[in-house]
Amino acid sequence: FSAMPLPLVIRASEAPHRLLTSAAPDNQWSHSLFALIPSWTKKILFKRESSVNHQLPEDVSNMSMSSEFGITLQKCGVVDVEHDPQTAYITLLINNTNTLLSTNITDLVLLDNITGLHVQKNSGNKTTDGIQIYRKRFLQGGEYFAINYSALLDAKEMWDGRVLMLPVKLTFRSSSQNKTHLVSLTTSFTITEEEKTKVSYSHAIHASGFFIAFFVSLVLTCAIFFIVYRTRILKWSFHSKNQEIRHELSQNHKLEHSQFNSGDLFSEDIIMNDQIIDILSFEESGNMLQALEDLEVASLTRADADLEAYRMQICKEVIAMMMKNMVLSHSLFPHVEKRMSSIFKKQFLAMEKEIQEEYERKMVALTAECNLETRKKMEAQHQKARNANEEAEELMKKMNEKPAVEYRSLLERLHRLEQDRLKRFLLVKQEEYFAKAYRQLAVTQRKELHNIFFTQISNATFKGELKLEAAKTLVEDYSKIQGDIEELMDFLQASKKYHLNRRFAYRRYLISKIHLRNSQASALINAAATQISSLINKMERAGHLPESHLGVLLDRAEAEINSIKQKFDHDLKQEKQKLRQKLITKRRREVLQKKEHRREQLSPGDPCKTTKEVTHYLSHWKNLLSDHTIEFEELTEKLDNEAGEELKELLFSLTEKTDEELKRVQYGVFVQELVKLGVPKMFLLEAVEEHKKEMVVKHEQLEREERDKSTAAEELLQLTRQKLSQELETTISEQKKLRSWEQSVFMQQLLCLPLSLSEEELLRMRQELHCCFSQVDTSLAWPKIRARTLLQSFEMEQRDAEVLKVDQNLAMTNKQQHSKMKTPGSRNRNKIDILKKSLQDKISIYEDSVKDENLNKVSANFL
């Protein structure tokens, strides 16, 4: 965004009194990976009147719109009537401070209608159609963004009843829960002018007043019609501009808006592709792998949607090609083919619309169910925390201040961990609910497509438009081609799974290298910092430094070291932010170029004329998608590697600067200070030379360790890739065997039927076969999502069992101590120690549960 005077981005914790309450539903599901809940509006409008001189005293308007993601959009205004010309002061506010729902949002685009206003000192991009466009790349959860500007109202153009309609529209992306949504909010804003006409009692002007009033009325009437016309034009222009921007921003997101009806078969979410940069740059080391796993699930879910779009596109085009072939073989009249093709198109569109509506209904129902479950579980958790806090307050009244502070700190830490783990479990469970619903609807759509085909063939045969022999041939060809399509989809799915697994294996390798480099940099800085205090202590032990100066020098050294480390952390964060923007810009440019090239090449041509050409058409799809997938994965790996190298160079550069700064402090400050205090110079030089040798040895040791660990990580990566290649071949082979087995089962059932089976019954059996045959696969994301849910359930059960043991031990210990201790004071002190130990044990259970070896074994078995 660019705005004047300066945009305000304030955390909720920094300015709680300035925040506005969100009107969004108070739940965490509305920003779900699959949620599609329409936003709703909360509007407030105040209207004041103007004076005889068209002055608008305190004309205030405040309109707001909230989304299911907890984002509130507001436009507020006030008019200053004390000065001429009158000035409207407008505030645009994007509020992302909802406690439960706030999440990071990106690519914000704000379109502000300023028709009829003359904006002053504002750097927003003003367009010729009276629209200001503001852009902002990122808004963190817990913050809000305000834009203030002033605008002059032209007094010459004011009249009573004039309405300025100044809506504002916001589009943004939210990707907090493994999936990116493109969201749009629009809120209205109006300024209504009203006059009070002062009546003159001079009869000399009555006649002229009559004619003036008549003329003004005529002009006013024309002006009202003009305003209505301009308002319609403005609304259309505003809507048109928003549609253009929406199209630009969502060009690669169509599969997310309509999971079952997408025209962009090669949509690859750019925002999702950017998230790896954020993970590598800013995610804490302990959370990197978890964030990467969330991104992997989102990518698998996205791939499932793409594959489903490929399937529907291919099936519909193949049916159209088969109908054309019937005309070429003189088995169907052209006018009948046109009519049937038209019916197919209409029914396919109706099917897609119905499936999409059913999908949205399911999402609403599941979201409501998740909201209810969340409220119950979170309320129970909060009640548990409140009870614990009340008990703690009673206990802390009998404590000293220091133990009370320690106990309260431990209790708050435990409550945070409990809530975080519960939220994580609920979110993963929600993933499973929505993934299962999506799979069910995908299967329903496949079955419905087959039902449409067979129903139309039956109807055409019954009406005599299609001969019986031609219908048999058409059904046999359809069965054969459907087998080819299923084989193609099996290959595409296995190939996509292979490439995504390969991609994320390489990213895990990059994360391991980043952990290694961070450890090396930290070790170097700590070693250089330790030498300063070591030098001072060594001079004191040698008797060259009075003990009275030792404490002062050590305190000063600690302050210098902390200052240098803080500067390192600050510079690293700032430089990473700059590098992130550079990497994302380059990444988007190259990905968009590749996508545009793919889009140009994706043109299988006009429907083929014969069955042989249909087979060629499917082969063309296979080769085209395979080649493009390989090219895109190669590009992604190259960009990931370049990002890792850029981050490596940045870290090493800042580490060297920090090391040099520590050396400067050691040699240029403390050595000189020690010389002033009478330490022999030769002794100091010997110590300094010894430190230099130690640093050389430390550098060599760290480089050797990094080389060994890097080699081991590369070997593991190569083994993983070999394993993935073997899994690809095995998956394709097993899927072929499974489909062959199902065909043999169908043939066995067919042979067991009586010979008098009618054509209608045979057709129905074929239809059932294809409906079953199209389900002999699994989604890419489902196994991973199911495994995550089982792992979380197992972890929660294990954690609850261990916490119960701690509580039982605490109760037993309290009972024993109560019988031993005689005085109340000693009992209270001992109880405090026992409770603190119990809290520490529970905190250890929550913090170490993720690292449990049993969970790793379970994860390996599931995945």
SULTADA-V278416 format. One record per run of one state. SS is the DSSP state (A for helix, B for strand, O for the rest). FROM is the first residue (numbers start at 1). TO is the last residue. Records with the same first field share a line. If there is no record, write none. Layout:
SS: FROM-TO ; FROM-TO
This chain:
O: 1-7 ; 12-15 ; 19-39 ; 46-49 ; 51-55 ; 57-60 ; 67-71 ; 81-86 ; 97-104 ; 114-116 ; 121-124 ; 127-130 ; 140-142 ; 154-154 ; 158-162 ; 166-167 ; 175-180 ; 188-189 ; 193-202 ; 251-253 ; 258-269 ; 283-284 ; 329-333 ; 397-400 ; 463-467 ; 542-546 ; 602-610 ; 677-680 ; 753-758 ; 774-779 ; 821-823 ; 852-852 ; 863-863
B: 8-11 ; 40-45 ; 50-50 ; 56-56 ; 61-66 ; 72-80 ; 87-96 ; 105-113 ; 117-120 ; 125-126 ; 131-139 ; 143-153 ; 163-165 ; 168-174 ; 181-187 ; 190-192
A: 16-18 ; 155-157 ; 203-250 ; 254-257 ; 270-282 ; 285-328 ; 334-396 ; 401-462 ; 468-541 ; 547-601 ; 611-676 ; 681-752 ; 759-773 ; 780-820 ; 824-851 ; 853-862
